Amino acid sequence: MPVSSFDLKRILRPNILRLEPYRCARDDYSEGILLDANENSYGPAYQVEISQDSKGHEKLQIRSGANDLSLHRYPDPLGREVKARILKLRPSIPSTDNIFLGVGSDEVIDMLVRITCIPGKDAVLVTPPTYGMYKVVANVNDVNVVKVPLVVDEGAFQLDVDAVIRTAVADPTIKIIWLCSPGNPTGTYLREEDVRRVLDSSFQGLVVLDEAYVDFVRPERGESYARLVAEYPNLFVMQTMSKSFGLAGIRLGVGIGSCELVSYLNNAKAPYNVSTLSLSVAKSALSDDGLVKMRSVMQGIQKQRDEFLIPELLRLPHVGAILGGNDANFVLCRICDSNGRASNEIAKHVYSEMAENRGLVVRYRGSDYGCEGCLRITVGTAEENAIVIETLRSLLSAIS
Ligand SMILES: Cc1ncc(COP(=O)(O)O)c(C=O)c1O
């Protein structure tokens, strides 16, 4: 679609276009004697401070002294300091006004559906096998789900671009196309030419590209598509602090899109959706030191994945193949019977035996489209990966 013909207002729900956003106290002033938000000026019941130990690990301390985090105050509703640091990490994002912060990507997924899809009428398009929350959120919001599977032959897991465009263009109720790169559970980085073809098509809705695992991508394969946001107002990219930054517990999702779309998301969100604790930890993780640490952990995980886990898995009996692109912090491993056929039965048996009797939990993915016989194994520490291999070796060797 010629980019100039994308009209965001055509896909937003009329009630969202009309919405008069809640004005919270911190939208106006955040300094001085603050008696405007019914906070408790006497301070929190517990004084909490975040510091780093000598290894750079975040430490949460409960003290009776100074309260650095001002937890008796509401957080910045827009998380501006964190957004400024995200710009340093992804310099191709035009400005902080292009960034939305949510309570994990899961909240961002929900917000996008809620502002665009009319319950009982509209639809979203997903490309199985893919992240399950796109469908769950659609179901919760009474929104239809249209499926256009990935091309799964020989573990390619790339988009069926023609079918995606044909389906989305033919059905005006489809408001969002969910793409995931690298995909979950596929670990496959989507090709730029395919992503651009979808963005350039005559589909009138929003293309959302979930990049939860983008920092695990091999540099030679590609990089974040956040750089395309400046070019395409119909693109929204999602990232998260849960994976590469190792901060799943703080629940911070990052959405990157046009300033117009971000402003509608901000209007519709709960005023103080992201907590002071989450913003403080994220700010620290996005500092220069934090980024150095994240990048070094990324290299460690890539090395474990490529030089230990994948080659060792391929040496095991009954392991037929490693599917997908291996551009995430997990691998998709196909278990086969003695005739070399993908076997859900053996995969399920191994999965349950590991979880119930060996204290080792991986994910069974055999019922996902194109993933017959598959286990999804997260790349752990070197010790954890060695245990996975030894446990699988003992269980798979016992199978005839
Ligand atoms: C593709 C994908 N998107 C989003 C999420 C959720 O991210 P968050 O923890 O930020 O809600 C996950 C979690 O596994 C995921 O795999």
PDBQT file of the ligand as one rigid body, heavy atoms in Angstrom, charges set to zero:
ROOT
HETATM    1  C1  LIG A 501       6.814 -13.978  21.042  1.00  0.00    +0.000 C 
HETATM    2  C2  LIG A 501       6.516 -13.512  22.418  1.00  0.00    +0.000 A 
HETATM    3  N1  LIG A 501       5.947 -12.318  22.589  1.00  0.00    +0.000 NA
HETATM    4  C3  LIG A 501       5.669 -11.847  23.811  1.00  0.00    +0.000 A 
HETATM    5  C4  LIG A 501       5.940 -12.604  24.939  1.00  0.00    +0.000 A 
HETATM    6  C5  LIG A 501       5.561 -12.057  26.285  1.00  0.00    +0.000 C 
HETATM    7  O1  LIG A 501       6.448 -11.069  26.659  1.00  0.00    +0.000 OA
HETATM    8  P1  LIG A 501       6.275 -10.307  28.058  1.00  0.00    +0.000 P 
HETATM    9  O2  LIG A 501       6.984 -11.119  29.082  1.00  0.00    +0.000 OA
HETATM   10  O3  LIG A 501       6.912  -8.994  27.797  1.00  0.00    +0.000 OA
HETATM   11  O4  LIG A 501       4.801 -10.196  28.322  1.00  0.00    +0.000 OA
HETATM   12  C6  LIG A 501       6.536 -13.849  24.815  1.00  0.00    +0.000 A 
HETATM   13  C7  LIG A 501       6.814 -14.662  26.015  1.00  0.00    +0.000 C 
HETATM   14  O5  LIG A 501       7.239 -15.781  25.989  1.00  0.00    +0.000 OA
HETATM   15  C8  LIG A 501       6.816 -14.319  23.518  1.00  0.00    +0.000 A 
HETATM   16  O6  LIG A 501       7.363 -15.521  23.319  1.00  0.00    +0.000 OA
ENDROOT
TORSDOF 0
